[in-house]
């Protein structure tokens, strides 16, 4: 069998392995956190969805994708997560091709396995959110940029794939513009000089294609800069914690950093792919860390576009240590074994809205009024009780004509406005820095108070007269 045929089979095996892993445990966790939000709004009429997007931190592409997908598949958490699982599995494809073209098959296989056995990527593969698609598009964009550089041409034939990718990127997530900016930053490397003018045209077309959504983007950007985000400025330790997430375990994080540093010192002067991957990994990591002291944005999901670069950097650095081939294979095997041993495909996320529902039912005792703070947790609660209800108009609990926000502490009563038995679900109000005066207010009129922690950082209170 020809070497190229063997490599094709290896790539196919890697993709299929990813598909199996990411589909096999797709229902291991409950639909929770931001997932019900995505599902609910994907089911709303287009006009209503479009109005909501004016106050949302994500562009429309993912909502419309889930709208179309849910129309042809069973309406269950597992089926709603299938697009994320498949997008995550397919990310190994451009990652492998980039590594293979730049540094050979051994680097490509190791990078692909590091990606495959990473808990961080698996988590996003099991979310009804846009992050798995964001990772796929950003990785494909970096692969397309590298392949274009290798062609030595700046014509339209080489540019159009990147045009499509970048337009999809910026309509998938606002931080897609950071992924596009990363591509532009790579143009500073002298090896990319032949395609600089062509890449600037790609950028211009991407901007033009985004103009219909520019007002929403600029409005959300202005609000984040002027009012801040729901995040807080990170501590220096968070940089290491991010690398830990990309490495599965602290011991592997330290080992990978040692390998990366050793390869940098041994390989000087660094060649094009080495500098390219260092930029891909560390410019977003440190850049977003520093920016977060002005506008906090340092979060693992917002850095998903840099995480595949880290897998490639570790693989590339392992090959650049200059070890004899036998020892290099052994080291690669140890690295893969370390990732496999620390891989947790069925890891519990700690979010169990069904437990909250069960606790409410136990305390309600047949007749009660239910209130939930903050309001966004209503969707978690309703999805856990009956996911089909996310297809209904829920403005009566979310606030008619209003877009609920994480910092919105307004309460919404579902039944009797003056009940004898009042249940309040507190979904982490204290951690969000929100007003908790309602506790004293209700205790004054309903002096018998019981409470229990039904889920992580979620307490259920019962106030009785």
C-alpha positions in Angstrom: 0.0 0.0 0.0 1.3 3.5 -0.9 2.4 5.8 2.0 -0.2 8.3 1.0 -3.0 5.7 1.2 -1.7 4.6 4.6 -1.8 8.3 5.8 -5.3 8.6 4.5 -6.4 5.6 6.5 -4.7 6.9 9.6 -6.5 10.2 9.2 -9.8 8.5 8.7 -9.2 6.3 11.8 -8.5 9.4 13.8 -11.7 11.1 12.7 -13.8 8.0 13.3 -12.2 7.6 16.8 -13.2 11.2 17.6 -16.7 10.6 16.3 -17.1 7.5 18.4 -15.7 9.1 21.6 -17.7 12.2 21.3 -21.0 10.5 20.5 -20.6 7.7 22.9 -20.9 9.8 26.1 -23.0 12.6 24.6 -25.8 12.1 27.1 -23.6 11.8 30.2 -24.5 15.2 31.5 -27.8 17.1 31.8 -28.9 20.0 29.6 -27.8 22.9 31.8 -26.2 26.3 32.2 -26.4 28.1 28.8 -27.6 25.1 26.8 -31.3 25.6 27.5 -30.9 29.3 26.6 -29.6 28.3 23.1 -32.3 25.7 22.6 -35.2 27.9 23.7 -34.2 30.8 21.5 -33.5 28.6 18.5 -37.1 27.5 18.7 -38.6 31.0 18.7 -39.9 32.7 15.5 -37.2 34.4 13.5 -38.5 37.9 14.2 -38.4 37.3 17.9 -35.0 35.6 17.8 -33.6 38.4 15.8 -34.9 41.0 18.3 -33.3 39.0 21.1 -29.9 38.9 19.4 -29.6 42.7 19.8 -28.8 42.0 23.5 -27.1 38.6 23.1 -23.3 38.0 23.2 -23.4 35.5 20.3 -24.1 36.1 16.6 -27.0 34.3 14.9 -25.3 31.4 13.0 -25.5 28.8 15.8 -29.1 29.6 16.7 -30.2 29.1 13.1 -28.2 25.9 12.8 -29.8 24.4 15.9 -33.2 25.6 14.6 -32.7 23.7 11.4 -31.2 20.6 13.1 -33.9 20.3 15.7 -36.6 20.4 13.0 -35.4 17.1 11.5 -34.2 15.2 14.6 -35.7 14.1 17.9 -36.0 16.9 20.4 -33.7 15.5 23.1 -30.5 16.7 24.8 -28.4 14.0 23.0 -29.7 14.8 19.5 -29.3 18.6 20.1 -25.7 18.0 21.0 -24.8 16.0 17.9 -23.7 19.0 15.8 -21.2 20.0 18.5 -19.9 16.5 18.8 -19.4 16.2 15.0 -17.8 19.6 14.7 -15.4 18.7 17.5 -14.6 15.4 15.9 -13.9 17.0 12.5 -11.5 19.5 14.0 -8.9 16.8 14.0 -9.0 16.8 10.2 -7.5 20.3 9.6 -5.2 19.9 12.6 -3.7 16.8 11.2 -3.4 18.2 7.7 -1.6 21.3 9.0 0.8 19.3 11.1 1.4 16.8 8.3 2.2 19.4 5.8 4.4 21.5 8.1 6.3 18.8 10.0 5.5 15.3 9.0 3.2 12.4 9.9 4.6 11.7 13.4 3.8 15.3 14.5 0.4 15.1 12.9 -0.6 11.9 14.6 0.6 13.1 18.0 -1.2 16.4 17.7 -4.4 14.7 16.7 -4.2 12.3 19.6 -3.5 15.1 22.0 -6.6 16.8 20.8 -8.7 13.6 20.8 -7.8 12.7 24.4 -8.4 16.2 25.9 -11.2 16.7 28.4 -11.4 20.4 27.5 -12.4 19.7 23.9 -14.7 16.9 24.9 -16.7 19.2 27.2 -17.5 21.6 24.4 -18.4 18.6 22.1 -21.1 17.9 24.6 -22.6 21.4 24.8 -25.4 22.8 22.7 -23.3 25.9 22.2 -21.1 27.3 19.3 -17.7 26.6 20.8 -17.0 23.3 19.0 -17.8 24.9 15.7 -15.7 27.9 16.7 -12.7 25.5 17.3 -13.3 23.8 14.0 -13.5 27.0 11.9 -10.5 28.6 13.6 -8.3 25.5 13.1 -9.4 25.2 9.5 -8.6 28.9 9.0 -5.1 28.4 10.3 -4.7 25.4 8.1 -6.0 27.3 5.0 -3.6 30.2 5.8 -0.6 27.8 6.0 -1.5 26.0 2.8 -2.0 29.3 1.0 1.4 30.4 2.1 2.9 27.2 0.7 1.3 27.9 -2.7 3.3 31.1 -3.1 0.3 32.7 -4.8 -2.1 35.5 -3.8 -4.9 34.9 -6.3 -8.6 34.4 -5.7 -8.4 30.6 -6.2 -6.2 30.3 -3.1 -8.1 33.0 -1.1 -11.8 31.9 -1.4 -11.7 29.1 1.1 -10.4 31.5 3.8 -13.1 34.0 2.8 -15.8 31.5 3.5 -14.2 30.3 6.7 -13.7 33.8 8.1 -17.2 34.9 7.4 -18.5 31.8 9.2 -16.2 32.5 12.1 -17.4 36.0 12.8 -21.0 34.9 12.5 -20.4 32.0 14.9 -18.9 34.0 17.8 -17.9 37.6 18.3 -14.4 36.4 19.3 -14.2 35.0 15.7 -12.7 38.5 15.0 -9.9 37.6 17.3 -9.3 34.4 15.3 -9.3 36.5 12.1 -6.9 39.0 13.8 -4.6 36.1 14.7 -4.4 35.2 11.0 -3.5 38.8 10.2 -0.8 38.7 12.9 0.8 35.7 11.3 1.3 37.8 8.1 4.1 39.6 10.0 6.2 36.4 9.6 8.4 36.9 6.5 7.3 33.6 5.0 3.8 35.0 4.6 5.0 38.0 2.6 3.7 36.7 -0.8 0.1 36.4 0.4 -0.1 39.6 2.4 -2.0 41.6 -0.2 -4.4 38.7 -0.9 -5.0 38.2 2.9 -5.9 41.9 3.2 -8.5 41.4 0.5 -9.9 38.4 2.4 -10.2 40.6 5.5 -11.9 43.4 3.5 -14.5 40.9 2.1 -15.1 39.5 5.6 -15.7 43.0 7.0 -18.1 43.8 4.1 -20.0 40.6 4.7 -20.4 41.5 8.4 -21.8 45.0 7.8 -25.4 43.9 8.2 -24.6 42.8 11.7 -22.0 45.5 12.6 -24.4 47.7 14.6 -25.3 44.8 16.9 -21.6 43.9 17.3 -20.5 47.4 18.0 -23.3 47.9 20.5 -22.4 44.8 22.4 -18.7 45.8 22.3 -19.5 49.3 23.6 -21.6 47.9 26.4 -18.8 45.4 27.5 -16.2 48.1 27.5 -18.2 50.8 29.3 -20.1 48.6 31.7 -17.8 45.6 32.1 -18.6 41.9 31.7 -19.9 39.3 34.1 -16.3 38.1 34.5 -13.7 39.5 36.9 -10.0 40.3 36.2 -8.0 37.0 36.3 -5.1 36.3 38.6 -1.7 35.3 37.2 -2.4 31.7 38.3 -5.2 31.6 35.7 -2.7 31.4 32.9 -1.3 28.2 34.3 -4.8 26.9 35.0 -5.7 27.4 31.3 -2.7 25.4 30.2 -3.8 22.8 32.8 -7.2 22.6 31.0 -5.4 22.1 27.7 -3.3 19.3 29.2 -5.8 17.3 31.4 -3.6 17.3 34.5 -1.1 19.5 36.4 1.8 17.1 35.9 1.2 17.0 32.2 0.9 20.8 32.0 4.3 21.1 33.6 5.8 18.4 31.4 4.4 20.0 28.3 5.7 23.5 29.2 9.2 22.0 29.9 9.1 20.3 26.4 8.0 23.5 24.7 10.8 25.5 26.4 13.4 22.9 25.7 12.4 22.7 22.0 12.6 26.5 21.7 16.1 26.7 23.1 17.3 23.7 21.1 15.7 24.8 17.8 17.0 28.4 17.6 16.6 30.0 15.1 13.0 28.9 15.0 11.6 27.9 11.6 8.3 29.2 10.2 6.0 26.5 11.6 7.5 26.8 15.1 6.9 30.6 15.2 3.5 30.2 13.6 2.3 27.7 16.3 3.8 29.8 19.1 1.8 32.8 17.9 -1.3 30.7 17.6 -1.0 29.4 21.2 0.5 32.2 23.3 -0.6 35.4 21.7 -4.3 34.7 22.5 -3.4 33.2 25.9 -1.3 36.2 27.2 -3.1 38.8 25.1 -6.6 38.0 26.5 -5.1 37.7 30.0 -3.7 41.3 29.8 -6.8 42.7 28.1 -8.9 41.3 31.0 -7.5 43.9 33.4 -9.4 46.4 31.3 -12.3 44.3 30.0 -12.5 40.9 31.7 -12.7 38.2 28.9 -10.3 35.5 30.1 -12.4 32.4 30.0 -11.6 28.9 28.8 -14.4 28.9 26.2 -13.4 32.2 24.8 -9.9 30.8 24.2 -11.1 27.7 22.4 -9.6 29.0 19.2 -6.1 28.8 20.7 -6.4 25.3 22.3 -5.8 23.3 19.1 -2.7 25.3 18.6 -1.4 24.1 22.0 -1.9 20.5 21.0 0.1 21.1 17.8 2.8 23.0 19.7 3.3 20.2 22.2 3.6 17.6 19.3 5.9 19.8 17.3 8.1 20.5 20.3 8.4 16.8 21.1 9.7 16.2 17.7 12.1 19.1 17.9 13.9 17.9 21.0 16.4 16.1 18.8 16.0 12.7 20.4 17.0 9.6 18.5 13.9 8.2 16.7 13.5 5.3 19.2 13.5 7.6 22.2 11.2 10.1 20.4 8.7 7.4 19.8 8.9 6.3 23.4 8.3 9.9 24.6 5.4 10.3 22.3 3.9 7.1 23.6 4.3 8.3 27.2 2.6 11.6 26.4 -0.3 9.8 24.7 -0.6 7.4 27.6 -0.6 10.3 30.1 -3.4 12.0 28.2 -5.3 8.7 28.0 -5.0 7.9 31.7 -6.3 11.4 32.6 -9.1 11.4 30.0 -12.5 11.5 31.6 -15.1 11.0 28.8 -18.0 10.5 31.3 -17.0 13.2 33.8 -19.8 14.7 35.8 -20.0 18.5 35.2 -21.6 19.0 38.6 -24.8 20.6 37.1 -28.0 18.7 37.9 -31.1 20.8 37.3 -33.2 17.6 37.7 -32.2 17.5 41.3 -33.5 21.0 41.8 -36.8 20.0 40.2 -37.0 17.0 42.5 -36.3 19.1 45.5 -38.9 21.7 44.5 -41.5 19.0 44.1 -40.6 17.5 47.6 -41.0 20.9 49.3 -44.0 22.1 47.3 -46.2 19.5 48.9 -49.0 19.9 46.3 -49.6 23.7 46.4 -47.0 26.5 46.2 -45.7 29.5 44.3 -42.3 29.1 42.6 -39.8 31.9 42.0 -36.4 31.6 40.6 -33.4 34.0 40.8 -31.7 34.9 38.6 -34.3 34.6 35.9 -32.1 32.8 33.4 -32.2 29.7 35.5 -35.9 29.3 34.7 -34.8 27.7 31.4 -32.6 25.2 33.2 -35.5 24.3 35.5 -38.0 24.0 32.7 -35.7 21.9 30.5 -35.1 19.5 33.4 -38.8 19.1 34.0 -39.8 18.7 30.4 -37.5 19.6 27.5 -40.4 19.9 25.1 -41.5 23.0 27.0 -38.6 24.9 25.5 -40.5 25.0 22.3 -43.2 27.0 23.9 -43.4 30.8 24.6 -42.0 31.2 28.0 -42.2 35.0 28.2 -44.5 34.6 31.2 -41.6 33.4 33.3 -38.7 35.2 31.6 -40.4 38.6 31.4 -42.7 39.7 28.6 -40.9 42.0 26.2 -37.7 41.9 28.2 -34.4 40.1 27.6 -33.3 38.5 30.9 -29.6 38.9 31.8 -27.3 37.3 34.3 -27.3 40.4 36.4 -31.2 40.7 36.4 -32.5 39.9 39.8 -36.1 40.5 39.1 -38.4 37.7 40.3 -41.2 36.1 38.4 -44.0 34.3 40.2 -45.6 31.4 38.4 -48.8 31.0 40.5 -50.4 32.7 43.4 -48.9 36.2 44.1 -49.6 35.9 47.8 -49.0 32.2 48.6 -49.0 30.4 52.0 -46.2 28.2 50.7 -43.5 30.0 48.6 -40.6 28.1 47.0 -37.6 30.2 45.9 -34.7 28.7 43.8 -31.5 30.6 44.4 -29.2 29.7 41.5 -26.0 31.3 42.8 -27.2 34.8 43.4 -24.5 35.5 45.9 -21.7 34.5 43.5 -23.1 36.8 40.9 -23.1 39.8 43.4 -26.9 40.2 43.1 -29.3 41.6 45.6 -30.6 39.1 48.2 -32.9 41.3 50.2 -35.8 39.1 49.2 -34.8 36.6 51.9 -35.5 39.0 54.7 -38.6 40.3 52.9 -40.1 36.8 52.6 -39.0 35.7 56.0 -40.9 38.6 57.6 -44.2 37.5 56.1 -43.4 33.7 56.0 -41.4 33.1 59.2 -41.1 29.3 58.7 -38.0 28.9 56.5 -36.4 25.7 55.2 -33.5 25.5 52.7 -31.4 22.8 51.1 -28.6 22.8 48.5 -30.2 20.9 45.7 -27.3 21.3 43.3 -23.9 22.9 43.1 -24.4 26.5 44.2 -28.2 26.1 43.9 -30.3 26.4 47.0 -34.0 25.8 47.3 -35.8 27.8 50.0 -39.3 27.2 51.3 -41.1 30.1 53.1 -44.3 29.2 55.0 -46.7 31.3 57.1 
